[in-house]
């Protein structure tokens, strides 16, 4: 599978995205900014391990970086 073959589903939560967001916010309760950043980094690594496909992960990182700011390298 190449990076161009990756298809992003618009809603894999079957309408329950808000439920996941609530869980994510609850996981951050009581954490300071540094702890919250560490939690996010840990979650990214855990989820990346579950996905396990480098091509998909590269596309997700590129998609996630859009609109965040700074200058992202295009990799081209």
C-alpha angles and dihedrals in degrees: 000000000000126000089257091061095061113113120200114216112221095218119008089161092072090231094315097105090116089057091056091046090053090051091049092051090047090053088057096049113123094011123123120227094270093048090047091053090049090051091050092049091048092049091050091053093046092048092044089054090052092051092045097179113114094201091054092045092051091052092047092051091049092048092046092051093056112110095005096106136241123075114297118198112243093215090228 
